[in-house]
């Protein structure tokens, strides 16, 4: 199944690309200490550098005439990256690009966001672009990915420094609709490789929210495919998009998400969901 990217969805992700970038820039520009710790590994400056470098990479993806940001070593790491080794790529890129001045990083981030929007104004949002692990992501999904990165890492910084930060559910939904479903509809490459032998058991999970199109993701013999809703499923997930993204990226726990009813699990065989999520997972 291939999913259609409507003109309305394309306008939504382009708006979120600019607006979320501006919100993130406003927040981090007011941080007094760039060396304040955000996670065990990253400071505020490291976190902003990470997001800014993704935005810069996406300029080179959106412009075929643009030289790749990464050299041969980095490109080789990109090609073999899975969701379990994204941290290796992140560490390599941050080491190779040592700029940590917040003013420089924020200016570059905003300029790169505008450049992507400029060069893609008349582009087909379904155009497949090369991504990690030899996967392919539609252009709209690439934009949705950066929106999510800004939302998640904005949440990290705000939580660490006790700053206000909101994740609008309609904008958070773009990651599921355009990126996650998009890459599964195109070519997943080796992105979800686990190194474990695939199981024969077919597991179908229906996903539904007020902000996304209903969809069924199916895991069968190691492959994940996208199907139209309406057929038999093993589990059903109703979700708040921001809560699902924070859970998938390990910012909030599954139990907390379930207790707050932000994520509701049902269906005839919900006990199959852990096996499904061991494959359909994020860094």
N, C-alpha and C positions, 0 to 999 in steps of 0.2 A: 504493500500500500504506500502510495506517495501522498503527502499532504499538501493541500493548496495553501499558498501564502497570499492572503487577500491584500488588496490595496490599503484597506483600513488597518490591517495588522502591520503592514510595512510602515505606514505613517506613525503608528503607535510606537514601534521600536525605534524609529528615528528620533521621535520626540523624547523618548526615555533616554536614549543615548546622550542627547545634549543636556537634558534637565538633570539626570542623575550625575553626570560628570560635573555640572556646575554646583550641585549640592555638595558633592564630595569635596570639590575644590574649596568651597566656602568654609566647610568644617575644618579641613586640615590646615588651611591658611591661617587660622586663628590659634593653632596649637603652639604654646610657648616653648615647649621642649621637644624638638624633633627626635631626641634620643630616648624619650619616654618609652617604656616597654609595653608592647601591645600583646605579643605572645611570648612564649619561652624563647623563640628564635628571632623574632623580628621586632624592631623599634617602629615608631611612627614613620620615620624616614624610609626604612626598609619596605614597609607596607605600601607607602605611596609610590616608591620606586617600582615595586612589583606591578602595581596597577598601571603606572605610566608606561612601563615597558611593554605590557600587553597591548595598550593603545597604539604604541609605536609599531609593534609587529603587525597590527591590523591595517595600518597604513600601507605597509608593503604587500599585504594580501590583497587589498582593495585596488592597488595600482600595479598592474602587471609590469610596468616599466621601472618600478622601484626596486633597487637592489635589496636583497634580503638583509634584514637587520642582523641576523646571526651568521657567523662564519661556518666553515665546513664542519667543525666539531659540534657546534650548536645545532646545525641542521641535521646532523646524524643522530643527535640525542632526541630531537623532535620526532624523527621518523620511527624511533624504537620506543617512544614513551607510551606507557599505559597509565591508567588512572592510579596505579599503585606506585609509579615512579615519577609522577609529576614533580614531587619535591626535589628530585635530583636535577631536573631541568631548571626549576626555579632557582636553586642554589647556584647552578652554573651561570645562569644569565645575570643574577644579581652580583656575582663576583666579577663578571666580565664588564659590567656597566656600573662603575662605583659612584656615580653622581647621587648625592644625598641632600643637596640643598632643596628645601621645600619649595622655595619660590621658583627655582629653575624647573623642578619636577612638575609643579602645578601648571606653569605656563606651557610646558611641553605637552602635558596631558590634554589641556583644553585645545591647543592648536591641532593636535593629532585627531581629536574627536571631530573638530570642524572639517579637517581635511578629508576624513573618511566620508562624512556626510556630503561634502562637496562632490567628490569623485563618484559617488554611488547614487547621486540624485536621480538619474535616469536609468539605473541598472535594474536588471531582473532580480528581485529579492530571493528567488529560488536558485540562482547561480551557485553551483557547488564549488567550494573553495577547499584547498588542502589544509588539513589541521593535524593535530597530534596523532601519532601512531598510524600514519597512513590513512586516517579517516577522512571523510568529506563532510563538510557542514555547509548548508545553504547560507548565502550572504546574510540574510536576515537573522539566522542563528548565530553568526559571528557577532553581530551587533548585540544580540540578546545576551551572549556570553559576557561581554564587557559590562553590560548593565548589571548583570548578576555579580560580577567581580567587585564592582563599585559598591553594590548593596551589601555584600557579605563583609568586605574589608572595611567599609564604612561602619558597619555594625561592630566589628572588632575594635576599631579605634574608639568609637563612642562608648562602648562598654568599658574599655580599659581606663578611659579618661573621664568617665561620667559626663558625657556630652549627649545632647539630644540627637536622635537619628531615627527616622522612620523608613519603613520599606512598604511603599504602597502596593497592595495586593495585585492590582492590575498590571503594574510594571514587573513585579516578581513573577507573574504568570508567563511573561514572555520567555523566560528561561526554559520552562517546561514545554510550552507550545512550539517555540521556534528553534531552540537549541537541542534539547533532549530528544524530542520527537523528530526534529530535523535530521540529526546525525544518525538516528536509528533508521530513518527512511532513506537515507543516502547510502553511506558506506561506513560502517563502524571500524573498519580496518582491524588493528590489533589493540584498540583502545581498551576493550573490556577483557582482554586475555587474563586468565587467572593462573595458568600453569597447571590446573587440575583437569582431569579427564571429564568431558561433558557428560551430563546425565541424560538418559533417554526420556525421563519424565517430562511431559509438556506442562508448563505452568503459565496460565493466562491471568493477567491482573488488569482490572478495569480501573482507570483513573478518571475522576470527575471533580470539577470545582466550578464555582460560579463565574470564573474568569477564563477558563480554558475550554477548548473543544473536547468532548468526551472521546476517550481513546482506550484501546486495549493493547498492552504490551505483552508479548509472548516470548517466553524462553523455552527453546526446544533444541536439544543436542548442541548446546553451546552457542546457538545463534539467537539473537534478539530481533524480533520483527514487530511491526506496527500493524494492527488490524482494526477494522471498523467495529464499533460496539454493536452488541446485539446477539453475539454468539455465547456459548457457554464459557464461564470464567471460574477460576478457583478462588480468587479474592477480589474484593472491591475496596478502593481507597477513595474517600472523599477528603479533600484537603483545602486548607488555606495556603495559597502559593508561597507566601513569605515563610510560613512555618515549615512547609515541606523543604524548601531550599536550605533553610538553616539546619534542619535535621539531616538532610542528605550530605551537607558539608560539615557535619559533626559539631555544629555550634550549640545545638540543644539536643537533649536526649529523646529517644523514642517514647519512653514512659511519660515524660513531661508533656510531649506533644499529644499523646493519647488522653492523658488526664484532663488537659485543657480543652479537649474536643476540637483542637485545631486540625487534627488528623484522625479520621474515623475509619476503622478497618472492619470489614464484614465479608460476606460471601460464604460459600459452602465449605471451602477448605483454606481458611486463613493461615493455618499452620505451615502452609507451603511458602508463605511470603519470605521467611528468612533465607531459604535456599535461593529464591528469586533475587533478593537484594544482595546476596553474596556475589552475584554476577553483574546485575544492573546497579552499579555503585558509582560514587564520585569520590574524588581525592579527600 
